Amino acid sequence: MTRLTITLSEPRYRALKETAALRGKTIGQLVDESLDFYGVKSRQEAMELVRRARLSSEMNEEQALALALDEVQKIRRSR
């Protein structure tokens, strides 16, 4: 596991700490869940998603990757 140092305003840090306590989670767990929510994945995880999508469709790797990238861009634009 890798450590990460970030800088937050004091009010944001207090809110994060309070939210973690209320949910019975660590700050790290909240950050990890947020990254999952926003679709942040390693290249390996993304390629695995593409592989699984290809198994259930008739797309080739290039088509599946293009579709995956398009969907990620749509989600990011909507936020």
C-alpha positions as CSV (number, residue, x, y, z in Angstrom):
1,M,0.0,0.0,0.0
2,T,1.3,3.4,-0.9
3,R,1.0,6.5,1.3
4,L,-0.2,9.8,0.0
5,T,0.0,13.3,1.5
6,I,-2.6,15.9,0.5
7,T,-3.3,19.4,1.6
8,L,-6.8,20.3,2.6
9,S,-8.3,23.4,4.2
10,E,-9.0,22.9,7.9
11,P,-12.8,23.0,7.4
12,R,-12.6,20.4,4.7
13,Y,-10.4,18.2,6.8
14,R,-12.7,18.4,9.8
15,A,-15.7,17.6,7.5
16,L,-13.9,14.6,6.1
17,K,-12.8,13.3,9.5
18,E,-16.4,13.8,10.8
19,T,-17.9,12.0,7.8
20,A,-15.5,9.1,8.2
21,A,-16.4,8.8,11.9
22,L,-20.1,8.9,11.2
23,R,-19.9,6.2,8.6
24,G,-17.5,4.0,10.7
25,K,-14.8,4.3,8.1
26,T,-11.3,5.6,7.8
27,I,-10.4,8.7,5.8
28,G,-8.5,6.4,3.5
29,Q,-11.5,4.2,2.9
30,L,-13.6,7.3,2.0
31,V,-11.0,8.4,-0.4
32,D,-10.8,4.9,-2.0
33,E,-14.6,4.7,-2.3
34,S,-14.6,8.2,-3.9
35,L,-12.0,7.1,-6.5
36,D,-14.1,4.0,-7.3
37,F,-17.1,6.3,-7.7
38,Y,-15.3,8.5,-10.1
39,G,-14.1,5.6,-12.1
40,V,-10.4,6.0,-11.3
41,K,-8.8,2.8,-12.3
42,S,-5.3,1.5,-13.1
43,R,-4.6,0.6,-16.7
44,Q,-4.7,-3.1,-15.7
45,E,-8.1,-2.7,-14.2
46,A,-9.4,-0.8,-17.2
47,M,-8.0,-3.5,-19.6
48,E,-9.7,-6.2,-17.5
49,L,-13.0,-4.3,-17.8
50,V,-12.5,-4.2,-21.6
51,R,-11.7,-7.9,-21.7
52,R,-14.8,-8.8,-19.8
53,A,-16.9,-6.6,-22.0
54,R,-15.5,-8.2,-25.1
55,L,-16.3,-11.7,-23.8
56,S,-20.0,-10.7,-23.6
57,S,-20.1,-8.9,-26.9
58,E,-19.0,-9.4,-30.5
59,M,-16.7,-6.3,-30.4
60,N,-13.0,-6.6,-31.1
61,E,-10.5,-5.1,-28.6
62,E,-10.3,-1.8,-30.4
63,Q,-14.1,-1.3,-30.6
64,A,-14.5,-2.2,-26.9
65,L,-11.7,0.2,-25.8
66,A,-13.2,3.0,-27.9
67,L,-16.6,2.4,-26.3
68,A,-15.1,2.3,-22.8
69,L,-13.2,5.6,-23.3
70,D,-16.3,7.2,-24.8
71,E,-18.4,6.2,-21.7
72,V,-15.7,7.5,-19.3
73,Q,-15.6,10.9,-21.1
74,K,-19.5,11.1,-21.0
75,I,-19.4,10.5,-17.3
76,R,-16.7,13.0,-16.7
77,R,-18.4,15.7,-18.7
78,S,-21.7,15.2,-16.8
79,R,-20.0,16.1,-13.5
